Amino acid sequence: MDWEFELIDGPYGGIAEGPAWDGQALLFTNIHPGRIMRYDPGTGAMTEYRTNTNHTNGLHFDIQGRLYGCCSGGRSIVRFEPDGSTTTIVDTLDGTRINTPNDLAIDALGRIWFTNPWNAINVAASEVEILDNRSVLRADPQPDGSWTCTRVTFDTTMPNGILVSPDQSTLYVAESDSEPGGVRELRGYPIQADGSLREYAVLHTFGEDHRGPQRGVDGMCFDAEGNIIAAAGWGQSGPGAMMYVFAPSGRVLETQPGPAGADRLTNCTFGDPDLSTLYVTSAEGHFFRVRNTGRKGWHLWP
């Protein structure tokens, strides 16, 4: 069954990312204008939920329904408070300024796992990369309300999308280095009891053709069976913009070509009251939905 992509809004001419379902509406980021958009599927209304977000990229709710984001321009993980304020969660690793957080996943313990590549397009020209690594980091809440920040991967160069499995046992990471010679893999890292990671398994590898490297996974989400729905590909090489459905083992269950006019799909999540609609964003600023995937989504919250 071919998926039917319905354009809801856009393209904005700037990257759309970070879709997150709050139980009533779908939030997503429009990175460079610095705003979070809110789409209400019940009324069809599209409104600005937040402005001046300083190039926030990925969004995620914790188990208490609090909204967190990767503030790429502010080089920090932040929480968007109900009163309109923003709280910085972490912005350093061992006293050194972190890079430009890209995407995040929050587990049942409230720990924030986030990818920390370097995206110069999201910061001022005067900003420089200080860390000597581009890794997955984890922010852990402390009893006194503070947070600690820990490096958890030591084998990534451009980590992108990230998920914690529904059973909390596996961290899925998209290693998405599209430079010539770079690695583009979907990886599964077993999570140990102390929060450290065991050696990863390569679940899928993205190759290249005579035109250059294929674009790997950008963003991803889960369906109710624990399968991974992933946005990947581009027109420069390989099969073009593509949605993949991977089993937890990495087996490809399904592929679906992206819609016309969207060269790079960026992220996805399930929404609507029954979690049966897949929402998809693009680098060109499109906001799509797909109602006929035959799947339902899974979220830790709501």
C-alpha positions in Angstrom: 0.0 0.0 0.0 1.5 3.3 -1.1 1.3 6.1 1.5 -0.5 9.2 0.6 1.2 12.4 1.9 -1.2 15.2 2.6 0.4 18.7 2.8 -1.0 20.5 5.8 1.2 23.6 5.7 4.4 25.0 4.1 6.9 24.9 2.7 8.2 27.6 5.0 11.5 27.9 3.2 13.3 26.9 6.4 13.7 23.5 8.0 10.8 22.0 9.8 11.7 19.4 12.5 10.9 17.9 15.9 7.3 16.8 15.6 5.8 15.9 19.0 2.2 14.9 20.0 0.9 16.5 23.2 -2.4 14.5 23.4 -4.5 17.2 21.6 -2.2 18.8 19.0 1.0 18.3 17.1 3.9 20.6 17.8 6.9 20.9 15.5 9.8 23.3 15.1 10.6 25.8 12.3 14.2 26.0 13.2 15.7 29.2 11.7 12.7 31.5 12.3 13.0 30.2 15.9 9.4 29.1 16.4 7.4 26.1 17.5 4.2 25.6 15.5 1.0 23.9 16.8 -1.4 22.1 14.6 -4.8 21.1 16.0 -6.2 18.2 13.9 -9.7 18.7 15.4 -10.1 22.3 14.2 -7.4 22.4 11.5 -5.9 25.5 13.1 -2.2 26.2 12.7 -0.8 28.6 15.2 2.6 29.8 16.6 3.0 28.0 20.0 6.4 29.6 20.8 8.7 32.2 19.2 12.3 33.2 19.8 13.3 29.6 20.4 16.9 30.2 19.3 17.0 27.5 16.6 15.4 24.8 18.6 15.4 21.5 16.7 14.1 18.3 18.4 11.2 18.3 20.8 10.2 15.6 23.3 7.8 15.2 26.3 8.8 13.5 29.5 6.6 11.1 31.4 5.0 14.1 33.3 4.1 15.9 30.0 6.8 18.6 30.3 8.2 19.7 26.9 12.0 19.7 26.3 13.9 20.8 23.3 17.3 20.8 21.7 18.2 24.5 21.6 20.8 24.4 18.9 21.4 28.1 18.8 21.8 28.3 22.5 23.9 25.1 22.6 21.8 23.7 25.4 18.9 21.4 26.3 16.0 23.4 27.5 12.5 22.9 29.1 9.6 25.1 27.8 7.7 26.0 30.9 3.9 26.5 31.0 4.3 30.2 31.9 6.2 30.9 28.7 9.7 30.9 30.3 12.5 28.6 29.3 14.7 26.7 31.7 18.2 25.6 30.7 18.8 22.0 31.7 22.4 21.4 30.6 24.8 23.4 28.4 28.2 22.0 29.4 30.0 18.7 29.5 32.6 18.5 32.3 32.8 22.3 32.2 33.1 22.6 28.4 30.4 24.1 26.2 28.5 21.5 24.3 28.0 21.6 20.6 24.6 22.1 18.9 22.1 19.5 20.2 20.0 18.0 17.5 17.5 15.4 18.7 16.6 13.9 22.0 14.7 11.0 23.7 13.5 10.8 27.3 13.3 7.5 29.1 11.0 6.4 31.9 13.5 7.6 34.6 13.4 11.1 33.2 16.9 10.9 31.7 17.4 12.9 28.5 19.5 11.2 25.9 20.5 13.6 23.1 22.7 13.8 20.1 25.4 16.5 20.0 26.8 17.0 16.5 28.1 20.3 15.2 25.7 22.2 12.9 27.3 25.6 12.2 24.2 26.8 10.3 22.4 26.9 13.6 24.8 29.2 15.5 26.3 32.7 15.0 29.4 32.9 12.8 31.5 33.8 15.9 30.6 30.5 17.6 33.2 27.8 17.6 33.2 24.0 18.3 35.1 23.4 21.5 34.5 19.8 22.4 36.8 17.3 20.7 33.9 14.8 20.0 30.5 14.6 18.5 28.7 12.2 20.7 25.5 11.1 22.4 25.2 12.8 25.8 22.8 12.1 28.7 21.3 14.6 31.1 20.3 13.0 34.4 17.9 14.7 36.9 19.2 15.0 40.5 17.2 15.0 43.7 18.0 18.7 44.3 16.5 19.7 40.9 19.9 20.1 39.2 21.1 18.0 36.3 24.3 16.2 35.4 25.6 15.7 31.9 27.5 12.5 30.8 29.0 11.4 27.5 27.7 7.9 26.6 29.0 7.2 23.1 32.6 7.2 22.0 32.3 6.0 18.4 30.1 8.6 16.6 31.0 11.5 14.3 27.6 12.9 13.4 24.8 11.5 15.6 21.4 12.5 14.6 18.0 10.9 15.3 17.7 9.0 18.6 15.1 6.8 20.4 14.9 4.8 23.6 13.1 1.4 23.0 9.7 1.0 24.6 11.1 -1.7 27.0 13.9 0.8 27.9 16.7 -1.7 26.9 18.0 -0.2 23.7 19.2 3.2 22.6 18.7 3.6 18.8 21.1 6.1 17.2 21.3 7.4 13.7 24.9 7.9 12.8 24.4 10.2 9.8 27.7 11.5 8.4 27.0 12.4 4.8 30.4 13.6 4.0 32.4 11.4 1.6 33.9 8.5 3.5 31.4 9.1 6.4 29.4 6.4 8.1 25.6 6.3 7.8 24.2 3.6 10.0 21.2 2.9 12.2 22.6 1.5 15.4 21.3 -0.2 18.5 23.2 0.2 21.7 22.1 -2.0 24.7 21.5 0.1 27.8 23.1 -1.3 30.9 21.7 -0.9 34.5 24.1 1.9 35.3 23.1 3.9 32.2 26.2 3.1 30.2 26.0 1.5 26.8 27.4 -1.8 25.5 28.9 -2.2 22.0 26.4 -1.3 19.3 24.9 -3.6 16.7 24.6 -2.2 13.1 21.0 -2.5 12.2 21.2 -0.9 8.7 23.9 0.6 6.6 23.3 3.3 4.0 25.6 3.1 1.0 26.5 5.4 -1.9 26.5 5.4 -5.7 28.5 7.2 -8.4 26.8 10.5 -7.3 27.9 10.3 -3.7 26.8 9.1 -0.3 23.2 8.2 0.4 21.7 10.3 3.1 21.1 8.2 6.3 18.4 8.5 8.9 17.5 12.0 10.2 14.6 11.6 12.6 12.5 8.6 13.6 9.7 7.3 15.9 8.1 4.0 17.0 4.9 2.3 16.0 2.9 0.3 18.6 4.8 -2.9 17.7 8.2 -1.3 18.5 9.1 -0.9 14.8 11.1 2.2 13.8 9.7 4.6 11.3 12.5 6.7 9.9 12.9 9.6 7.5 16.0 9.4 5.3 17.4 9.8 1.8 17.7 12.7 -0.7 17.7 13.4 -4.4 21.5 13.7 -4.6 22.1 9.9 -4.5 20.4 6.6 -3.7 16.7 6.2 -4.1 15.8 9.8 -3.1 13.7 11.0 -0.1 12.3 7.9 1.6 10.4 6.7 4.6 11.7 3.4 6.1 10.0 0.9 8.5 12.6 -1.1 10.4 11.9 -4.0 12.7 13.8 -3.7 16.0 16.3 -6.1 14.5 17.0 -3.8 11.6 15.2 -5.8 9.0 13.5 -3.5 6.5 9.8 -4.1 6.6 8.7 -1.4 4.3 9.9 1.6 2.2 7.8 4.5 1.0 9.0 7.2 -1.4 8.7 10.7 -0.1 6.2 13.2 -1.6 7.0 15.4 -4.6 8.7 18.6 -3.7 10.3 17.4 -0.5 13.9 16.4 -1.3 14.9 15.7 2.4 12.4 14.4 4.9 13.6 15.3 8.4 11.5 13.7 11.1 8.2 12.0 12.0 5.8 11.0 14.8 2.4 9.6 15.2 -0.5 11.8 16.4 -4.3 12.2 16.6 -6.3 10.8 19.5 -5.9 7.2 18.3 -2.2 7.7 17.2 -3.0 6.4 13.7 -1.8 9.4 11.7 1.9 9.8 10.9 3.1 13.4 10.8 6.3 14.1 8.7 8.4 17.3 8.4 11.0 18.3 5.7 14.1 20.3 5.3 12.2 22.6 2.9 9.7 23.4 5.6 6.8 21.1 4.7 4.4 19.7 7.2 2.7 16.5 6.0 0.4 13.8 7.4 -0.1 10.3 6.3 -3.4 8.6 7.3 -3.0 5.3 5.6 0.1 3.7 7.0 -1.8 0.8 8.5 0.1 1.4 11.8 -0.4 3.1 15.1 2.1 4.9 17.1 3.7 4.5 20.6 4.7 7.3 23.0 5.9 7.1 26.6 3.6 10.1 27.1 0.7 10.8 26.7 
